[in-house]
Amino acid sequence: MTCFRLTRLCAAAFLLCLGGSGCFPVGDSQLEEQKEPHYLAGKRLENAMDYQGAIDSFEKALEVNPHSASAHFELGWLYEKVTDNAAAIYHYQRCLKYGSNANSGQADLAKIRVNFCAQELAKTVSAPPISATTQRDLEKVLLENRDLKEKLLQLQTAYAASRAQPPTNPAPPIPIPTPRTPRPAPETVHVESPRPGSGSPIPSAPISGNSRSTITASTRTHIVKSGESLASIARKYGLSLPALQAANPQVRPSHMNVGQTINLPAP
């Protein structure tokens, strides 16, 4: 009788060692976790939507068996319900650590929920507040950047417009004025005054000159030379071209002949 009891005690101790070391079959281990009284109480409270009560029950289940992958998974799900994504990630990761590869469905779902909770947690992270000075500097930089973009756009538009326009004719060269030649002084005609009582007419005095031009007190002329034009003659005597043309209506500027007489108007 004593030997039989000793044998039973040894067998129970061996089974406990196997259970503690994880040598039970996977399915049996998961079933044992889900038969724990606190785990069952947590499932009932979860179905009744008493999420906080369910969390307390699954936490007690972990106190009994800290390696319960099923309890960790349920806690991850519940903490996700109450939007505590950091705690949810913690328990999902513990589920993956203590869970068995045989329970691939639960492990795959835990991986998916970890990624989702991490994304939701990142949304809640806000940038630190910035000072008023930093805000002003940032606004100044943004305004300068906007102004530079507008100026760049204006330059690009002007450059494109200049490339599209046809090249214009170059401006004609500015004529260099020719120094005026001093006009010759008109010759003086001496007329003898008649003696009183003579009754004889006043003789006309001949006018002598070195050129073939006949110069009177009111009219002058010029003999056209080779290479001369109305414009060059006007510049020579300091006259305007329209005035010279008006004094010579019979002269065609393009058909002037050497030796032709040109009337010179009064300046």
C-alpha positions as CSV (number, residue, x, y, z in Angstrom):
1,M,0.0,0.0,0.0
2,T,2.8,2.4,0.9
3,C,4.6,1.6,-2.4
4,F,1.4,2.3,-4.4
5,R,1.0,5.7,-2.8
6,L,4.7,6.5,-3.5
7,T,4.3,5.5,-7.1
8,R,1.3,7.8,-7.5
9,L,3.1,10.7,-5.9
10,C,6.1,10.2,-8.3
11,A,3.8,10.0,-11.3
12,A,2.0,13.2,-10.3
13,A,5.3,15.0,-9.8
14,F,6.5,13.8,-13.2
15,L,3.3,15.1,-14.9
16,L,3.7,18.5,-13.1
17,C,7.3,18.7,-14.4
18,L,6.1,17.9,-17.9
19,G,3.4,20.5,-17.7
20,G,5.8,23.2,-16.3
21,S,8.4,22.5,-19.0
22,G,5.8,22.7,-21.9
23,C,6.2,19.0,-22.9
24,F,2.4,18.5,-23.0
25,P,0.9,18.3,-26.5
26,V,0.1,21.7,-27.9
27,G,-3.6,21.2,-28.1
28,D,-3.8,20.0,-24.5
29,S,-1.8,23.0,-23.3
30,Q,-4.1,25.5,-24.9
31,L,-7.2,23.7,-23.7
32,E,-5.8,23.6,-20.1
33,E,-5.2,27.4,-20.4
34,Q,-8.8,28.0,-21.5
35,K,-10.2,25.8,-18.7
36,E,-8.6,27.9,-16.0
37,P,-11.5,29.4,-13.8
38,H,-10.3,33.1,-14.1
39,Y,-10.0,32.7,-17.9
40,L,-13.5,31.3,-18.1
41,A,-14.8,34.2,-15.9
42,G,-13.0,36.7,-18.2
43,K,-14.7,35.2,-21.3
44,R,-18.1,35.6,-19.7
45,L,-17.5,39.2,-18.8
46,E,-16.1,39.9,-22.2
47,N,-19.3,38.5,-23.8
48,A,-21.3,40.7,-21.5
49,M,-19.2,43.7,-22.8
50,D,-17.9,44.3,-19.3
51,Y,-14.4,44.9,-20.7
52,Q,-12.8,46.2,-17.5
53,G,-14.1,43.3,-15.5
54,A,-12.8,40.9,-18.2
55,I,-9.4,42.5,-18.1
56,D,-9.2,42.0,-14.3
57,S,-10.2,38.3,-14.7
58,F,-7.6,37.6,-17.4
59,E,-4.9,39.4,-15.3
60,K,-5.7,37.0,-12.5
61,A,-5.4,34.1,-15.0
62,L,-1.9,35.3,-15.8
63,E,-1.1,35.3,-12.1
64,V,-1.9,31.6,-12.1
65,N,-0.1,30.9,-15.4
66,P,2.1,33.8,-16.6
67,H,2.8,31.9,-19.9
68,S,-0.8,31.6,-20.8
69,A,-0.8,32.6,-24.5
70,S,-4.6,32.5,-24.6
71,A,-4.9,34.9,-21.7
72,H,-2.4,37.2,-23.3
73,F,-4.3,37.2,-26.6
74,E,-7.6,38.0,-24.9
75,L,-6.0,40.9,-22.9
76,G,-4.5,42.2,-26.1
77,W,-7.9,42.2,-27.7
78,L,-9.5,43.9,-24.7
79,Y,-6.9,46.6,-24.4
80,E,-7.4,47.3,-28.0
81,K,-11.1,47.7,-27.3
82,V,-10.4,50.3,-24.7
83,T,-7.9,52.1,-27.0
84,D,-4.8,51.3,-25.0
85,N,-2.8,50.3,-28.0
86,A,0.6,50.1,-26.1
87,A,-0.8,47.5,-23.6
88,A,-2.5,45.6,-26.5
89,I,0.9,45.4,-28.3
90,Y,2.6,44.1,-25.2
91,H,0.1,41.3,-24.7
92,Y,0.0,40.3,-28.4
93,Q,3.7,40.0,-28.4
94,R,3.6,37.8,-25.2
95,C,1.0,35.7,-27.0
96,L,3.4,35.2,-29.9
97,K,6.3,34.4,-27.5
98,Y,4.4,31.8,-25.4
99,G,2.1,30.5,-28.0
100,S,2.8,27.3,-30.0
101,N,3.4,27.1,-33.7
102,A,0.5,24.6,-33.9
103,N,-1.9,27.4,-33.1
104,S,-1.1,29.3,-36.2
105,G,-4.5,31.0,-36.5
106,Q,-4.1,32.8,-33.2
107,A,-0.5,33.7,-33.9
108,D,-1.2,35.1,-37.4
109,L,-4.1,37.2,-36.0
110,A,-1.8,38.5,-33.2
111,K,0.8,39.6,-35.7
112,I,-1.9,41.5,-37.7
113,R,-3.2,43.2,-34.6
114,V,0.3,44.2,-33.5
115,N,0.8,46.0,-36.8
116,F,-2.6,47.7,-36.6
117,C,-2.0,48.9,-33.0
118,A,1.4,50.2,-33.9
119,Q,-0.2,52.3,-36.7
120,E,-2.9,53.6,-34.4
121,L,-0.3,54.4,-31.7
122,A,1.8,56.4,-34.2
123,K,-1.2,58.6,-35.0
124,T,-1.5,59.7,-31.4
125,V,2.2,60.9,-31.3
126,S,2.2,64.7,-31.8
127,A,5.1,66.9,-32.4
128,P,6.4,68.9,-29.4
129,P,5.1,72.5,-29.2
130,I,7.4,75.2,-30.8
131,S,8.1,78.6,-29.4
132,A,6.7,81.9,-30.8
133,T,10.2,82.8,-32.1
134,T,10.5,79.6,-34.0
135,Q,7.0,80.0,-35.4
136,R,7.9,83.5,-36.6
137,D,11.1,82.3,-38.2
138,L,9.2,79.5,-39.9
139,E,6.6,81.9,-41.3
140,K,9.4,84.2,-42.5
141,V,11.1,81.4,-44.3
142,L,7.8,80.3,-45.9
143,L,7.1,83.9,-47.1
144,E,10.6,84.2,-48.6
145,N,10.2,80.9,-50.3
146,R,6.9,82.0,-51.8
147,D,8.4,85.3,-53.0
148,L,11.4,83.4,-54.6
149,K,9.0,81.1,-56.4
150,E,7.0,84.0,-57.8
151,K,10.1,85.8,-59.0
152,L,11.4,82.6,-60.6
153,L,8.1,82.2,-62.4
154,Q,8.2,85.8,-63.7
155,L,11.7,85.3,-65.0
156,Q,10.8,82.0,-66.7
157,T,7.7,83.7,-68.3
158,A,9.8,86.6,-69.6
159,Y,12.5,84.4,-70.9
160,A,9.9,82.2,-72.7
161,A,8.3,85.3,-74.2
162,S,11.6,86.6,-75.4
163,R,12.5,83.3,-77.1
164,A,9.1,83.3,-78.9
165,Q,9.4,86.8,-80.4
166,P,11.1,87.1,-83.8
167,P,14.4,89.1,-83.8
168,T,13.8,92.8,-84.4
169,N,15.8,94.8,-87.0
170,P,18.8,96.6,-85.5
171,A,18.4,100.3,-84.9
172,P,19.9,102.4,-87.7
173,P,23.2,104.1,-86.8
174,I,22.9,107.6,-85.5
175,P,24.3,110.0,-88.2
176,I,27.2,112.1,-87.1
177,P,26.5,115.8,-87.8
178,T,28.9,117.4,-90.3
179,P,30.4,120.7,-89.2
180,R,28.7,123.6,-90.9
181,T,30.6,125.4,-93.5
182,P,30.4,129.2,-93.0
183,R,28.2,130.8,-95.6
184,P,30.0,133.2,-97.9
185,A,29.2,136.8,-97.4
186,P,26.9,138.2,-100.1
187,E,28.6,140.5,-102.5
188,T,27.8,144.2,-102.2
189,V,26.6,146.0,-105.2
190,H,27.6,149.7,-105.4
191,V,25.1,151.8,-107.3
192,E,26.0,155.4,-108.2
193,S,23.5,157.9,-107.1
194,P,22.3,160.2,-110.0
195,R,23.3,163.8,-109.9
196,P,20.4,166.1,-109.0
197,G,18.6,167.3,-112.1
198,S,20.4,165.0,-114.5
199,G,17.3,162.8,-115.2
200,S,19.5,160.0,-116.5
201,P,18.7,156.4,-115.3
202,I,20.7,154.7,-112.7
203,P,23.1,152.3,-114.5
204,S,23.1,148.8,-113.4
205,A,26.4,147.6,-112.0
206,P,27.8,144.2,-113.1
207,I,28.4,141.6,-110.4
208,S,31.7,139.8,-110.6
209,G,32.3,136.4,-109.1
210,N,34.8,133.5,-109.2
211,S,32.2,130.8,-109.8
212,R,29.6,130.2,-112.5
213,S,26.9,131.0,-110.0
214,T,25.1,134.3,-110.2
215,I,24.5,135.6,-106.7
216,T,22.1,138.5,-106.1
217,A,21.1,140.2,-102.9
218,S,18.2,137.9,-102.5
219,T,18.9,134.6,-104.4
220,R,21.9,132.3,-104.5
221,T,22.6,129.3,-106.7
222,H,24.9,126.2,-106.6
223,I,26.3,124.2,-109.5
224,V,26.0,120.5,-108.9
225,K,29.3,118.6,-108.8
226,S,30.1,114.9,-109.1
227,G,29.0,112.9,-106.1
228,E,26.7,115.6,-104.7
229,S,23.1,115.2,-103.6
230,L,20.4,117.5,-102.4
231,A,21.1,116.3,-98.8
232,S,24.9,117.0,-99.1
233,I,24.2,120.4,-100.6
234,A,21.8,121.3,-97.8
235,R,24.3,120.3,-95.2
236,K,27.0,122.3,-97.0
237,Y,25.0,125.5,-96.7
238,G,23.4,124.8,-93.4
239,L,19.9,124.4,-94.9
240,S,17.1,122.0,-94.2
241,L,16.4,119.4,-96.9
242,P,12.7,120.3,-97.2
243,A,13.5,124.0,-97.6
244,L,16.0,123.2,-100.4
245,Q,13.5,120.9,-102.1
246,A,10.8,123.6,-101.9
247,A,13.2,126.1,-103.6
248,N,13.8,123.6,-106.4
249,P,10.5,121.9,-107.3
250,Q,11.7,121.0,-110.8
251,V,14.7,119.0,-109.5
252,R,14.3,115.3,-109.0
253,P,16.8,114.1,-106.3
254,S,17.4,110.8,-108.0
255,H,18.1,112.4,-111.5
256,M,20.5,115.2,-110.7
257,N,23.1,116.0,-113.3
258,V,26.6,117.4,-112.9
259,G,26.5,121.1,-113.8
260,Q,22.9,121.5,-112.9
261,T,21.9,124.8,-111.2
262,I,20.4,124.5,-107.7
263,N,18.6,127.5,-106.1
264,L,19.7,128.2,-102.5
265,P,16.9,129.7,-100.4
266,A,17.6,132.2,-97.7
267,P,18.7,130.5,-94.4
